[in-house]
Amino acid sequence: MKTTYHLTTELGECLNKYSNFVQSLIDSGEINDIRPHGSKFYKEGRAEYAASKECLMSMNHKREVGYPPDSRGIDFLQDKAFKAVEHGDMPFDLYKKIKDAGDELDDWMDRNVGFRNPALKMYYPEDGYIAWHHNGNANGYNILFTWKSPSCKQDSYWTHVDPTGRTDIIPEPDKIVRIPDPVGWHCKTGYYGKTNFDTVSGTATSDEPDRVLWHAAYGGPRITLGYIVYDEDLWLDIIDELGEWDSRNAQEAISSFSGPA
């Protein structure tokens, strides 16, 4: 994964407008009217276990399709947020506010960056998480914008397993990488390798096991906006325009981070 903590000014302004909206929901307490889905590990009193090495290595890796087995958060994508309304997990008036803010963000991203359909618009509350998974069933070149709220008291982070040199899809625990979130926005980008799942045997394989990216995340309040690009050249053009990419490790880069764009 490549990371930038220095997004272009116009992009930063657009993202800040969206995160300011979300922060207003946090400050007013309206965000507490949402009931996050999943939350198995949270209900068991072990939320951070979802992103731990122990959780990763307890899985039957060759029987994972690609979806996360558990999460604590809510996707603000229009169709998924409306399902939360239908299930009684979100008031309609709050859904309307979230939809309007999301539509404005999506319109700007479409006109200025070329992102037409976000794959993820996930809000994580305190002790929010997404458990280990690899997205091999929805492979492509990814771009992830993550915002950590100033009110977040946790050491929130993204974590993944470096797949370099791997010959099958089973992750190696000594190659786990953690990228902590700074307050404000930053961007990560990489590739989700494709897996093939045989429904008869219930087994997953991959023709590119050295690119299958096991990953998880923990903490909140935070937001992740996810986009998948299927053309490598287009993806490279987009990330060149997003910001200044940092070659240092995450801790060194964050230590010089002066705040959101």
Secondary structure, 3 states (H helix, E strand, C coil): CEEEEEECHHHHHHHHHHHHHHHHHHHHCHHHHCCCEECHHHHCCCHHHHHCHHHHHHCCHHHCCCCCCCEEEEECCHHHHHHHHHCCCCCHHHHHHHHHHHHHHHHHHHHHCCCCCCCEEEEECCCCEEEEECCHHHCEEEEEEEEECCCCCCCCEEEEECCCCCCCCCCCHHHEEEEECCCEEEEEEEEECCCEEECCCCEEECCCHHHCCCEEEECCCEEEEEEEECCHHHHHHHHHHHEEEECCCHHHHHHCCCCCC
